[in-house]
């Protein structure tokens, strides 16, 4: 009797858990007896994954937080490697979390275990030479975006573009009326969705200027309704507090705060104001015009100015290789700038932009779960 296939896997944060869940389901469909284990969250576990440790141990953001959690993280890494030495996987897949996963991958590869890294680090944007470290740690990189291929080909590092699960999940023509009905918005009201970020620091930095932008827009267009979807309960309370602390006009502004409905709010909207990040990709796939903004700590901004080499920082512009949406940084993130650009979208024909978004959606829709699982199986049997 042949031994069941063993696949090691680590997702270090919730986004990786969501990304890997479909791939785990597809691998289990092809190999029902496969043992797929390591570190993962509830979405992976629902699809037959066995998590040896709580994923929360690795879900740490920020330098200070990482330093305080470092002993626990190093302990998990040591125990995980010991487990895989005693129970060697046929292949290991690290999902994102490069600081942790590349180290695990390098240690396992040195012992003759094939390794894959799913989600390319941003070598195309800064610190390109990291690709040598990636090459030492992995047999193959699975990437979400086609523009990444070029840099991997340059260094002859095996790379497979698998597309993005979000592009598979979102319809080419999302149902705006259904989203509005769900959120209690009328069909004919102009709606601006406002997404100041999912992390506390992002909301602290961006929500005050976003509220000033809302106020500036409301002075010119009283018919526009504003929807702010909070990522979770913590952000919901934070947004409520910020809104109360805003000036007296805030109580008269037509703002609706929701919780856990970011995509629904995007689809329900006509235009979006948001923090730069993965949300800009989601907004593009929802086919909504947007203005993206971000504010960094002054010293971080100075450092990034020196080392960041990509021409854009938002995913729609990077995918299009041109400035198809306004992206604003630092001092450009102000109410006058943003309100003018947003009002321009409300008063313009945006069909050419929506058509471009649709073309880019087609580029990313590659049945990512099956494509990623296929790449893992191919690497297994090379």
C-alpha positions in Angstrom: 0.0 0.0 0.0 1.4 3.4 -1.0 2.0 6.0 1.7 -0.3 9.0 1.6 1.1 12.2 0.2 2.4 14.6 2.9 2.3 18.4 2.2 3.7 20.9 4.7 2.1 24.3 4.6 2.4 27.6 6.6 0.1 30.6 6.4 1.2 33.3 8.8 -1.8 35.7 8.7 -5.5 35.8 7.9 -5.0 36.9 4.2 -2.8 33.8 3.7 -5.3 31.6 5.3 -8.0 32.8 2.9 -5.7 32.6 -0.1 -4.5 29.0 0.6 -8.0 27.5 1.6 -9.0 26.9 -2.0 -5.7 25.4 -2.9 -5.9 23.0 0.1 -9.5 22.0 -1.0 -8.2 21.3 -4.6 -5.3 19.2 -3.3 -7.6 17.2 -1.0 -10.0 16.7 -4.0 -7.2 15.2 -6.0 -5.5 13.3 -3.1 -8.2 12.6 -0.5 -5.8 10.7 1.7 -3.1 13.5 1.6 -1.9 14.8 5.0 -1.7 18.6 4.7 -0.3 20.1 7.9 1.6 22.9 9.4 0.2 26.3 10.4 -3.0 27.7 9.1 -6.3 29.4 10.0 -10.0 28.4 10.1 -10.5 28.6 6.3 -7.7 26.1 5.6 -8.8 23.9 8.4 -12.4 23.8 7.0 -10.9 22.3 3.9 -9.0 19.4 5.5 -5.9 21.1 6.8 -4.4 20.1 10.1 -2.8 23.1 12.0 -0.1 22.1 14.5 0.1 25.6 16.0 -2.2 28.6 16.4 -1.8 30.9 13.4 -2.2 33.9 15.7 1.3 33.4 17.0 2.7 34.5 13.6 0.1 37.2 12.9 2.1 40.1 14.2 2.5 43.5 12.5 5.2 46.2 13.2 8.8 46.1 14.3 8.1 46.6 18.0 5.4 44.0 18.1 7.5 41.5 16.2 10.4 42.0 18.7 8.1 41.4 21.7 6.7 38.3 20.2 10.1 37.0 18.8 10.7 34.3 21.5 7.3 32.8 20.8 7.8 33.0 17.0 11.3 31.4 17.2 9.9 28.6 19.5 7.2 27.8 16.9 9.8 27.8 14.1 12.0 25.4 16.0 9.1 23.0 16.9 7.8 23.1 13.4 11.1 22.2 11.8 11.6 19.4 14.4 8.1 18.0 13.4 9.0 18.2 9.7 12.3 16.5 10.3 10.6 13.6 12.1 7.7 13.6 9.5 9.3 14.9 6.3 6.7 16.3 3.8 7.0 15.5 0.1 6.8 19.2 -0.5 6.4 22.3 1.6 4.4 25.4 0.6 4.9 28.7 2.4 2.1 31.2 1.9 3.2 34.8 2.0 4.8 35.8 5.4 8.3 35.8 3.8 10.2 36.7 7.0 9.1 33.5 8.6 8.4 31.2 5.6 11.6 31.8 3.6 13.7 30.8 6.7 11.6 27.6 7.1 11.8 26.9 3.3 15.6 27.4 3.3 16.0 24.9 6.2 13.8 22.3 4.6 15.3 22.7 1.1 18.8 22.1 2.6 17.5 18.7 3.8 16.3 17.8 0.3 12.6 18.7 0.7 11.1 20.5 -2.2 9.7 24.0 -1.3 7.3 26.5 -2.9 6.7 30.1 -1.9 3.1 31.3 -2.7 2.9 35.1 -3.1 6.0 36.8 -4.4 7.8 39.3 -2.1 7.8 42.8 -3.7 11.2 42.3 -5.3 9.9 44.2 -8.4 9.4 47.3 -6.2 12.3 47.4 -3.8 15.4 45.3 -2.7 15.5 43.3 -5.9 18.5 41.4 -4.7 16.3 39.5 -2.2 15.6 37.3 -5.1 18.9 35.4 -4.5 17.7 34.6 -1.0 14.3 33.5 -2.4 16.2 31.2 -4.9 18.1 29.6 -2.1 15.0 28.9 -0.2 12.5 27.7 -2.8 12.2 25.5 -5.9 9.4 27.7 -7.3 7.5 30.9 -6.6 3.8 31.1 -7.3 2.8 34.7 -8.0 -0.4 36.7 -8.1 0.5 39.3 -10.8 1.8 38.9 -14.3 4.3 41.9 -14.0 6.3 39.8 -11.5 7.4 37.3 -14.2 10.0 39.7 -15.7 12.2 40.0 -12.6 12.1 36.2 -11.9 13.1 35.5 -15.5 15.9 38.0 -15.2 17.5 35.9 -12.5 16.3 32.6 -13.9 14.3 31.7 -10.8 11.3 29.4 -11.5 8.0 31.4 -11.3 4.4 30.5 -12.1 1.7 33.2 -12.4 -1.4 31.7 -10.9 -3.7 34.7 -10.9 -5.7 36.0 -7.9 -8.4 34.3 -6.0 -10.2 37.6 -5.7 -10.5 37.9 -9.4 -12.2 34.4 -9.4 -14.6 35.4 -6.6 -15.9 38.7 -8.0 -18.3 38.9 -10.9 -17.3 40.9 -14.0 -20.4 43.0 -13.5 -21.1 43.1 -9.7 -24.8 43.6 -8.7 -24.9 47.1 -7.4 -28.7 47.0 -6.6 -28.4 43.9 -4.5 -25.5 45.4 -2.5 -27.5 48.6 -1.9 -30.5 46.7 -0.8 -28.4 44.7 1.6 -26.9 47.9 3.1 -30.2 49.7 3.2 -29.2 52.3 0.5 -31.7 53.5 -2.1 -31.1 52.6 -5.8 -30.8 56.2 -7.1 -28.7 57.9 -4.4 -25.0 58.7 -5.3 -22.8 56.8 -2.9 -19.1 57.3 -2.0 -17.5 54.3 -0.2 -14.7 55.4 2.2 -12.2 52.8 3.4 -9.5 54.3 5.6 -7.7 50.9 6.1 -8.0 47.7 8.2 -5.3 48.5 10.7 -5.5 50.9 13.7 -2.5 52.9 12.5 -3.9 53.4 9.0 -7.3 54.6 10.4 -5.5 57.0 12.8 -3.5 58.4 9.9 -6.1 58.6 7.2 -9.6 58.9 8.7 -9.3 62.6 9.9 -8.3 63.8 6.4 -10.9 61.4 4.9 -13.6 63.1 7.1 -12.5 66.5 6.0 -12.8 65.3 2.4 -16.3 64.1 3.1 -17.1 67.5 4.5 -15.7 69.3 1.5 -17.7 67.1 -0.9 -20.9 67.5 1.1 -20.6 71.3 0.9 -20.8 71.0 -2.9 -23.0 67.9 -3.3 -25.7 67.4 -0.5 -27.1 64.4 -2.4 -24.1 62.1 -1.9 -24.3 59.5 0.9 -21.0 58.2 2.5 -20.5 54.6 3.6 -17.6 53.7 5.8 -17.2 49.9 6.2 -15.2 48.9 9.3 -12.9 45.9 8.9 -13.9 44.5 12.3 -15.4 45.5 15.7 -12.2 47.3 16.8 -12.1 49.4 13.7 -15.9 50.1 14.0 -15.5 51.5 17.5 -12.4 53.5 16.4 -14.2 55.0 13.5 -17.2 55.9 15.7 -14.9 57.7 18.2 -13.1 59.6 15.4 -16.4 60.7 13.9 -17.6 61.9 17.3 -14.3 63.8 17.8 -14.7 65.5 14.4 -16.4 68.9 14.4 -20.1 69.6 15.0 -20.8 69.2 11.3 -20.1 65.5 11.5 -23.4 64.8 13.1 -25.1 66.4 10.0 -23.1 64.5 7.4 -24.9 61.6 5.8 -22.4 58.9 6.9 -23.3 55.3 7.4 -20.8 53.1 9.3 -21.1 49.3 8.6 -19.0 46.4 9.9 -17.4 43.6 7.8 -19.0 44.7 4.5 -16.1 46.2 2.6 -16.7 44.5 -0.7 -20.5 45.0 -0.4 -19.9 48.8 0.2 -17.5 48.9 -2.8 -20.1 47.3 -5.1 -22.9 49.5 -3.7 -20.9 52.7 -4.3 -20.4 54.8 -7.4 -16.9 56.0 -6.4 -14.4 54.9 -3.7 -11.9 56.7 -1.5 -9.5 54.3 0.1 -6.2 53.5 1.7 -3.7 52.1 -0.7 -3.2 48.3 -0.4 -5.0 45.2 -1.5 -8.3 47.1 -1.3 -7.4 49.0 -4.5 -7.3 45.6 -6.3 -10.7 44.7 -4.8 -12.1 48.1 -5.9 -10.8 47.6 -9.4 -12.4 44.2 -9.6 -15.6 45.7 -8.3 -15.3 48.1 -11.3 -15.5 51.3 -9.3 -13.5 54.5 -9.9 -11.3 55.3 -7.0 -8.8 57.7 -5.4 -6.1 55.9 -3.4 -4.2 57.6 -0.6 -1.5 56.7 1.9 0.5 58.5 4.6 3.7 57.0 6.0 5.7 58.1 9.0 8.1 60.9 7.8 11.3 58.9 8.3 9.7 55.8 6.6 8.7 58.0 3.7 12.2 59.4 3.3 13.7 55.8 3.3 11.1 54.5 0.8 11.8 57.4 -1.5 15.3 56.2 -1.8 14.7 52.4 -2.2 11.3 52.1 -3.8 11.8 51.8 -7.6 8.4 50.9 -9.1 6.7 53.7 -11.0 3.5 53.4 -9.0 2.3 52.1 -5.6 -1.3 51.1 -6.3 -2.1 47.7 -7.8 -4.4 49.0 -10.6 -1.6 51.3 -11.9 1.0 48.7 -11.5 -1.1 46.2 -13.5 -1.9 48.7 -16.2 1.6 50.1 -16.2 0.2 53.6 -16.3 -1.7 56.0 -14.0 -5.3 55.0 -14.6 -6.3 56.0 -11.0 -5.2 58.9 -8.9 -2.7 57.8 -6.2 -1.7 60.3 -3.5 1.0 60.2 -0.9 2.0 62.3 2.1 1.3 66.1 1.6 -0.9 65.4 -1.5 -3.3 63.6 0.9 -5.5 66.6 1.6 -9.2 67.4 1.5 -9.0 69.8 -1.4 -7.1 67.4 -3.6 -9.1 64.4 -2.8 -12.6 66.0 -2.9 -11.8 67.5 -6.4 -10.7 64.2 -7.8 -13.7 62.3 -6.3 -16.2 64.9 -7.5 -14.7 64.7 -11.0 -15.5 60.9 -11.0 -19.1 61.6 -9.9 -19.5 64.1 -12.7 -17.7 62.3 -15.5 -18.3 59.4 -17.9 -16.1 56.7 -16.4 -16.9 53.9 -19.0 -13.4 53.9 -20.4 -11.9 53.4 -17.0 -14.4 50.6 -16.2 -13.5 48.9 -19.5 -9.8 49.0 -18.5 -10.6 47.5 -15.1 -12.6 44.7 -16.8 -9.6 43.9 -19.1 -7.3 43.7 -16.1 -9.9 41.5 -14.3 -9.7 39.0 -17.2 -5.9 39.0 -16.9 -6.1 38.0 -13.3 -8.9 35.5 -13.5 -7.0 32.2 -13.9 -8.8 29.8 -11.5 -6.0 30.5 -9.0 -6.9 27.7 -6.6 -6.6 25.0 -9.3 -3.7 26.7 -11.0 -1.7 26.8 -7.7 -2.6 23.2 -6.8 -1.5 22.1 -10.3 1.9 23.9 -9.8 2.4 22.2 -6.5 1.6 18.7 -8.0 3.9 19.4 -11.0 6.7 20.4 -8.7 6.1 17.2 -6.6 6.6 15.0 -9.6 9.4 16.8 -11.5 
